[in-house]
Amino acid sequence: MTVKNIAVLFGGVSPEHEVSIVTGLQVMEHLDRDLYFPLAWMVTGQGELYYLQGCHDRKSFASALKKRLYLGYDAETMSPYFVLEGCEIKHPLYCAINAMHGGGGEGGAMAGLAASFSIPQSSETVESASICMNKTLTKIIVQEAGVRIVPYRSLQRVQFQYIDEFCQSVVGVLGFPLIIKPAHLGSSIAISVAHSLAELELAIQGSLQVDREVVVEQYMSDCAEYNCSVRRVNGKIEVSPIEQPIKQNQMLSFEDKYLRGAKKLGGMSDLPRKVPAPITPDLAAQIVAEAKKVYLACRCQGVVRIDWIVHAELLYCNEINPIPGSLASYLWETTGELFRAQLHQLILQTRERWFSSPLLCVETSDLVKKFTR
């Protein structure tokens, strides 16, 4: 049996750059080496793509040699490949696992790059990334699917001149306190709570300095937070056991999600949690049913994590993480499915999805062949 080359993408131009490295190295360490050879592909904070030669795990990451790589598509064999700078050898690619958080890596740029060279890629498409990485679009689509969302309003940077009217309108509709979030950033980055008009305007200005759109939500105190992972296997949507994360503050912060776990180099997998969550069977069944609706409505692919809020006995969809920390492996492991087996299944489903899609497999390949003749 020939060992297949698997490109593991991590890093990126994003505040979540370091977190993505942790997830990428976790993936590399758990790939079945009898079946797959992991290739460390890192996008630097400046947007340069490198192959880390000699990187096989966390121990070898720091000493690896950075080499530029270039992608190609062989029209005769109808397969993607990569070459290293200064070398003419074409290395075939079987699949790419996207372990990037935030930025273009999770926002659709890497999905588009992979599609352009007909590389089967494990996570979202450009379409689903556009939906899931914009909290406003996510809310619109999820609400259209009949799933309850937290009441909100959004403002784009180009509308900043109307901030006074916007703030007055938001307070009139949603009241205080309010939670302010950058629309395109994840991992609880740059999130704040406002209790007055002055705080609200200041928080919006701060969010618009790091993102081009801001979402203002009704802040629900005394709420419970739950997460679940969703994937598709052999055409069937599966939902993981539900977790209740343990948070240090009122909101689950970036430090809660990543820094506390990163001290052990485990990322999200080391975050304290209760699995299964201490909830009633009825609530668990509701979360499972609603999670499947969200996964379908937002055109999700691969493994995602969906975050929920329960307030006043009502369930709300909070947000979708199209490439979750540690690929949400810790949730599936509670069923006895090791991360190695999860990755193998992810690769199988990625290949099956790719080669059963006329849009991705045939039309993209024909387009590439046209420009490589």
C-alpha positions as semicolon CSV with decimal commas, in nm:
position;residue;x (nm);y (nm);z (nm)
1;M;0,000;0,000;0,000
2;T;0,136;0,339;-0,103
3;V;0,153;0,598;0,173
4;K;-0,040;0,908;0,064
5;N;0,086;1,267;0,097
6;I;-0,141;1,478;0,319
7;A;-0,080;1,853;0,331
8;V;-0,159;1,995;0,675
9;L;-0,223;2,370;0,650
10;F;-0,175;2,589;0,955
11;G;-0,063;2,935;1,066
12;G;-0,198;3,222;0,859
13;V;-0,241;3,598;0,871
14;S;-0,467;3,603;1,173
15;P;-0,471;3,679;1,546
16;E;-0,523;3,303;1,580
17;H;-0,193;3,220;1,407
18;E;-0,034;3,048;1,708
19;V;-0,352;2,862;1,794
20;S;-0,365;2,729;1,439
21;I;-0,010;2,598;1,471
22;V;-0,115;2,398;1,776
23;T;-0,408;2,243;1,588
24;G;-0,194;2,170;1,280
25;L;0,074;1,994;1,482
26;Q;-0,190;1,793;1,666
27;V;-0,321;1,674;1,329
28;M;0,029;1,578;1,213
29;E;0,097;1,380;1,529
30;H;-0,223;1,180;1,503
31;L;-0,228;1,092;1,132
32;D;-0,190;0,719;1,073
33;R;0,168;0,692;0,942
34;D;0,095;0,351;0,790
35;L;-0,147;0,522;0,552
36;Y;-0,046;0,888;0,533
37;F;0,265;1,105;0,524
38;P;0,195;1,448;0,679
39;L;0,340;1,754;0,508
40;A;0,369;2,063;0,727
41;W;0,251;2,360;0,521
42;M;0,265;2,683;0,717
43;V;0,139;3,024;0,614
44;T;0,344;3,287;0,796
45;G;0,203;3,597;0,959
46;Q;0,308;3,782;0,642
47;G;0,114;3,545;0,415
48;E;0,406;3,339;0,277
49;L;0,348;2,968;0,221
50;Y;0,628;2,733;0,326
51;Y;0,691;2,361;0,355
52;L;0,854;2,286;0,689
53;Q;1,100;2,015;0,597
54;G;1,173;1,785;0,888
55;C;0,865;1,888;1,086
56;H;0,678;1,581;1,204
57;D;0,548;1,688;1,544
58;R;0,568;1,960;1,809
59;K;0,924;1,867;1,905
60;S;1,060;1,907;1,552
61;F;0,861;2,221;1,465
62;A;1,119;2,477;1,581
63;S;1,414;2,312;1,402
64;A;1,239;2,249;1,068
65;L;1,377;2,408;0,749
66;K;1,142;2,649;0,572
67;K;1,122;2,592;0,197
68;R;0,900;2,774;-0,047
69;L;0,659;2,553;-0,236
70;Y;0,463;2,593;-0,555
71;L;0,142;2,421;-0,656
72;G;0,061;2,266;-0,988
73;Y;-0,189;2,046;-1,166
74;D;-0,092;1,762;-1,399
75;A;-0,342;1,763;-1,684
76;E;-0,239;1,416;-1,803
77;T;-0,280;1,237;-1,470
78;M;-0,553;1,481;-1,357
79;S;-0,392;1,519;-1,017
80;P;-0,248;1,804;-0,810
81;Y;0,115;1,824;-0,703
82;F;0,367;2,055;-0,540
83;V;0,733;2,131;-0,603
84;L;0,989;2,283;-0,370
85;E;1,195;2,585;-0,465
86;G;1,511;2,480;-0,649
87;C;1,378;2,130;-0,721
88;E;1,187;1,995;-1,021
89;I;1,045;1,684;-0,855
90;K;0,665;1,681;-0,857
91;H;0,526;1,553;-0,528
92;P;0,168;1,424;-0,563
93;L;-0,101;1,535;-0,318
94;Y;-0,378;1,310;-0,195
95;C;-0,563;1,554;0,026
96;A;-0,522;1,872;0,231
97;I;-0,636;1,912;0,591
98;N;-0,708;2,274;0,672
99;A;-0,618;2,347;1,036
100;M;-0,618;2,726;1,002
101;H;-0,821;2,945;1,236
102;G;-0,940;3,290;1,138
103;G;-0,818;3,511;0,855
104;G;-0,819;3,391;0,498
105;G;-0,732;3,037;0,604
106;E;-1,070;2,986;0,765
107;G;-1,243;3,261;0,571
108;G;-1,234;3,083;0,234
109;A;-0,902;3,187;0,077
110;M;-0,741;2,846;0,134
111;A;-1,055;2,670;0,016
112;G;-1,037;2,872;-0,305
113;L;-0,667;2,803;-0,350
114;A;-0,721;2,429;-0,305
115;A;-1,013;2,426;-0,548
116;S;-0,811;2,615;-0,808
117;F;-0,558;2,330;-0,817
118;S;-0,813;2,052;-0,769
119;I;-0,681;1,960;-0,425
120;P;-0,943;1,779;-0,214
121;Q;-0,963;1,990;0,102
122;S;-1,110;1,878;0,432
123;S;-1,305;2,180;0,547
124;E;-1,547;2,436;0,418
125;T;-1,597;2,551;0,062
126;V;-1,562;2,918;-0,030
127;E;-1,939;2,942;-0,010
128;S;-1,975;2,795;0,338
129;A;-1,672;2,992;0,463
130;S;-1,834;3,316;0,347
131;I;-2,142;3,230;0,550
132;C;-1,983;3,090;0,865
133;M;-1,706;3,348;0,899
134;N;-1,948;3,640;0,891
135;K;-2,164;3,645;1,203
136;T;-2,426;3,858;1,031
137;L;-2,463;3,620;0,736
138;T;-2,465;3,324;0,974
139;K;-2,754;3,473;1,169
140;I;-2,952;3,548;0,853
141;I;-2,912;3,194;0,717
142;V;-2,968;3,021;1,053
143;Q;-3,280;3,223;1,127
144;E;-3,413;3,147;0,778
145;A;-3,370;2,776;0,862
146;G;-3,603;2,819;1,158
147;V;-3,338;2,813;1,432
148;R;-3,355;3,075;1,706
149;I;-3,072;3,332;1,718
150;V;-2,970;3,597;1,971
151;P;-3,135;3,933;1,877
152;Y;-2,878;4,158;1,708
153;R;-2,795;4,450;1,484
154;S;-2,485;4,497;1,266
155;L;-2,286;4,792;1,136
156;Q;-2,023;4,799;0,861
157;R;-1,718;5,023;0,870
158;V;-1,840;5,209;0,560
159;Q;-2,151;5,303;0,763
160;F;-1,948;5,453;1,048
161;Q;-2,083;5,801;0,980
162;Y;-2,419;5,676;1,107
163;I;-2,283;5,539;1,437
164;D;-2,484;5,779;1,655
165;E;-2,814;5,686;1,493
166;F;-2,713;5,319;1,499
167;C;-2,636;5,320;1,871
168;Q;-2,964;5,495;1,954
169;S;-3,156;5,244;1,743
170;V;-2,982;4,941;1,896
171;V;-3,046;5,056;2,252
172;G;-3,409;5,128;2,169
173;V;-3,461;4,777;2,034
174;L;-3,226;4,561;2,244
175;G;-3,165;4,764;2,559
176;F;-2,864;4,716;2,789
177;P;-2,635;4,538;2,848
178;L;-2,509;4,467;2,496
179;I;-2,230;4,244;2,369
180;I;-2,012;4,373;2,084
181;K;-1,830;4,135;1,849
182;P;-1,619;4,178;1,534
183;A;-1,820;4,006;1,261
184;H;-1,534;3,805;1,111
185;L;-1,314;3,715;1,408
186;G;-1,346;3,403;1,621
187;S;-1,203;3,268;1,945
188;S;-1,370;3,545;2,149
189;I;-1,120;3,802;2,015
190;A;-1,203;4,171;2,075
191;I;-1,540;4,097;2,236
192;S;-1,671;4,344;2,493
193;V;-1,985;4,429;2,691
194;A;-2,145;4,775;2,704
195;H;-2,375;4,913;2,975
196;S;-2,410;5,269;2,843
197;L;-2,417;5,463;2,517
198;A;-2,061;5,583;2,574
199;E;-1,935;5,229;2,630
200;L;-2,129;5,104;2,328
201;E;-1,985;5,364;2,091
202;L;-1,633;5,308;2,222
203;A;-1,666;4,928;2,185
204;I;-1,797;4,960;1,828
205;Q;-1,507;5,189;1,735
206;G;-1,263;4,937;1,882
207;S;-1,416;4,644;1,691
208;L;-1,416;4,838;1,365
209;Q;-1,043;4,895;1,405
210;V;-0,982;4,518;1,380
211;D;-1,269;4,423;1,149
212;R;-1,479;4,583;0,878
213;E;-1,810;4,490;1,039
214;V;-1,938;4,471;1,395
215;V;-2,227;4,275;1,544
216;V;-2,412;4,403;1,851
217;E;-2,619;4,146;2,038
218;Q;-2,851;4,143;2,333
219;Y;-2,636;4,027;2,624
220;M;-2,798;3,737;2,801
221;S;-2,676;3,707;3,157
222;D;-2,729;3,392;3,360
223;C;-2,716;3,181;3,046
224;A;-2,565;2,837;2,997
225;E;-2,329;2,762;2,709
226;Y;-2,309;2,432;2,524
227;N;-2,111;2,313;2,221
228;C;-2,135;2,021;1,986
229;S;-1,946;1,907;1,679
230;V;-2,115;1,810;1,353
231;R;-1,986;1,616;1,053
232;R;-2,113;1,412;0,761
233;V;-2,015;1,045;0,723
234;N;-2,135;0,837;0,428
235;G;-2,404;1,092;0,353
236;K;-2,539;1,098;0,709
237;I;-2,503;1,399;0,938
238;E;-2,364;1,303;1,278
239;V;-2,361;1,509;1,598
240;S;-2,106;1,455;1,875
241;P;-2,180;1,436;2,246
242;I;-2,264;1,781;2,383
243;E;-2,018;1,963;2,608
244;Q;-2,055;2,235;2,866
245;P;-1,732;2,440;2,873
246;I;-1,612;2,562;3,210
247;K;-1,536;2,934;3,196
248;Q;-1,347;3,158;3,434
249;N;-1,546;3,474;3,358
250;Q;-1,898;3,571;3,251
251;M;-1,803;3,506;2,890
252;L;-1,588;3,225;2,754
253;S;-1,278;3,426;2,667
254;F;-0,987;3,373;2,431
255;E;-0,779;3,282;2,736
256;D;-1,040;3,028;2,846
257;K;-1,049;2,870;2,502
258;Y;-0,683;2,865;2,411
259;L;-0,424;3,011;2,646
260;R;-0,512;2,788;2,939
261;G;-0,497;2,485;2,713
262;A;-0,194;2,611;2,521
263;K;0,012;2,595;2,840
264;K;-0,012;2,219;2,792
265;L;0,012;2,256;2,412
266;G;-0,329;2,096;2,387
267;G;-0,530;2,397;2,272
268;M;-0,905;2,342;2,286
269;S;-0,857;1,975;2,380
270;D;-0,723;2,078;2,723
271;L;-1,004;2,323;2,805
272;P;-1,195;2,214;3,118
273;R;-1,539;2,085;3,023
274;K;-1,822;1,856;3,117
275;V;-1,894;1,586;2,859
276;P;-2,167;1,487;2,831
277;A;-2,320;1,812;2,946
278;P;-2,550;1,785;3,248
279;I;-2,871;1,857;3,056
280;T;-3,207;1,691;3,012
281;P;-3,264;1,437;2,732
282;D;-3,516;1,677;2,575
283;L;-3,263;1,961;2,555
284;A;-2,997;1,726;2,420
285;A;-3,236;1,605;2,149
286;Q;-3,324;1,964;2,060
287;I;-2,959;2,064;2,024
288;V;-2,891;1,762;1,802
289;A;-3,190;1,837;1,577
290;E;-3,109;2,209;1,550
291;A;-2,740;2,138;1,487
292;K;-2,828;1,928;1,184
293;K;-3,045;2,212;1,048
294;V;-2,762;2,462;1,093
295;Y;-2,503;2,236;0,930
296;L;-2,723;2,192;0,622
297;A;-2,843;2,552;0,598
298;C;-2,491;2,697;0,617
299;R;-2,357;2,451;0,354
300;C;-2,101;2,319;0,604
301;Q;-1,836;2,063;0,510
302;G;-1,600;1,851;0,714
303;V;-1,600;1,881;1,092
304;V;-1,746;2,195;1,252
305;R;-1,837;2,305;1,603
306;I;-2,161;2,484;1,677
307;D;-2,196;2,690;1,997
308;W;-2,528;2,729;2,176
309;I;-2,678;2,943;2,451
310;V;-2,970;2,851;2,673
311;H;-3,141;3,149;2,835
312;A;-3,479;3,147;3,008
313;E;-3,524;2,786;2,891
314;L;-3,488;2,888;2,525
315;L;-3,214;2,755;2,295
316;Y;-3,021;2,998;2,076
317;C;-2,758;2,928;1,810
318;N;-2,462;3,146;1,903
319;E;-2,207;3,083;1,625
320;I;-2,045;2,827;1,397
321;N;-1,676;2,738;1,400
322;P;-1,606;2,592;1,052
323;I;-1,252;2,487;1,153
324;P;-1,270;2,439;1,531
325;G;-0,972;2,423;1,764
326;S;-0,821;2,071;1,773
327;L;-1,082;1,993;1,502
328;A;-1,320;1,923;1,793
329;S;-1,149;1,583;1,826
330;Y;-1,197;1,579;2,204
331;L;-1,577;1,560;2,161
332;W;-1,568;1,260;1,930
333;E;-1,306;1,088;2,144
334;T;-1,561;1,065;2,425
335;T;-1,742;0,808;2,207
336;G;-1,426;0,596;2,191
337;E;-1,323;0,717;1,844
338;L;-0,955;0,811;1,859
339;F;-0,829;1,123;1,679
340;R;-0,636;0,899;1,438
341;A;-0,958;0,729;1,330
342;Q;-1,136;1,064;1,302
343;L;-0,869;1,198;1,068
344;H;-0,881;0,885;0,854
345;Q;-1,258;0,921;0,825
346;L;-1,220;1,293;0,748
347;I;-0,983;1,216;0,461
348;L;-1,212;0,944;0,322
349;Q;-1,514;1,176;0,333
350;T;-1,316;1,462;0,177
351;R;-1,211;1,245;-0,117
352;E;-1,559;1,104;-0,161
353;R;-1,716;1,449;-0,154
354;W;-1,461;1,589;-0,395
355;F;-1,491;1,318;-0,659
356;S;-1,870;1,308;-0,640
357;S;-1,900;1,683;-0,705
358;P;-1,918;1,780;-1,074
359;L;-1,860;2,146;-0,984
360;L;-1,540;2,079;-0,793
361;C;-1,395;1,776;-0,966
362;V;-1,481;1,822;-1,333
363;E;-1,534;2,188;-1,405
364;T;-1,242;2,309;-1,194
365;S;-1,013;2,047;-1,343
366;D;-1,114;2,143;-1,696
367;L;-1,047;2,507;-1,615
368;V;-0,701;2,426;-1,483
369;K;-0,623;2,208;-1,786
370;K;-0,723;2,493;-2,016
371;F;-0,464;2,723;-1,865
372;T;-0,185;2,463;-1,829
373;R;-0,168;2,350;-2,189
